[in-house]
Amino acid sequence: CGRRPLIDRISGSRIVGGRDAPSGAWPWSVSLQVRKAAVQFAHVCGGVLINENSVLSAGHCVTAKKDPYSWRAVLGLHNLWNYGEHTAKRNIRSITVHPEFKRETFENDIALFELDSAVRYSDYIQPICLPPAHLYLYIDNETECFISGWGRTAEKGKTSSVLREAQVEIIPSSICNGSDAYGGLVNSNMICAGSRSGGIDTCQGDSGGPLACYHPSTNKYYLVGIASFGVGCGRPEFPGIYVRLSQYRRWIKSELLLGNKAANPVSITLTVFLTVMRIVLV
């Protein structure tokens, strides 16, 4: 996990007002799409591949469309309007939103999409590594962290057909929570990232996408955050807010185990029932 086959060094690029990513640069980036007509789908949110049949995204992406059959995942994708030979499409078997997700505050803004069949890994489709328990200790301003997505390139601007990328700075919660910024809204389950001077940020359409940080000691990228919310896009006082993945390792692992048990005929009915209940109660 966490290896970029086609590594391209970035300097000061951004999604808002920024730069296109090279094809294959972020092989765990997923376009989550909702059916708009009989055979047409539209990109709604980003997602992150964590194993051959599981994609993490933001819980708020699912609130309007909870029916898994309305969704599909597209992997190995560079251009939303031009699917290449490296692209894989998958229907969604189930969607599980965190049971304590709160739409009003974006608390626990995380969801797990289970693909209907496994994807085959390639240079263009790879899972990202989930953070080990000790990883957060080493995330500081020396850590190289990146965002990517197909969202808007400016506040109130147009979405991008091509995957875009940006290097971001991890910003301390004490700064994010200042009285002239988020004013205490950012808690320990969230992480701030962007630029203190503004101009580098995720925007609408990037929700659910990865905040990926590179660790030279392992030569791997780890999923540190999931794009959740922000005020505007690229504003100096309001960097992007991301779900802090290190706080959700246990929930993710338990859901992955539950999904694996679904392959066992003895437990499939109970698993489907629990999954449906979890979606309905959110």
Disulfide bonds with the S-S distance in Angstrom:
Cys1-Cys129 1.99
Cys45-Cys61 2.04
Cys145-Cys213 2.03
Cys176-Cys192 1.91
Cys203-Cys233 2.02
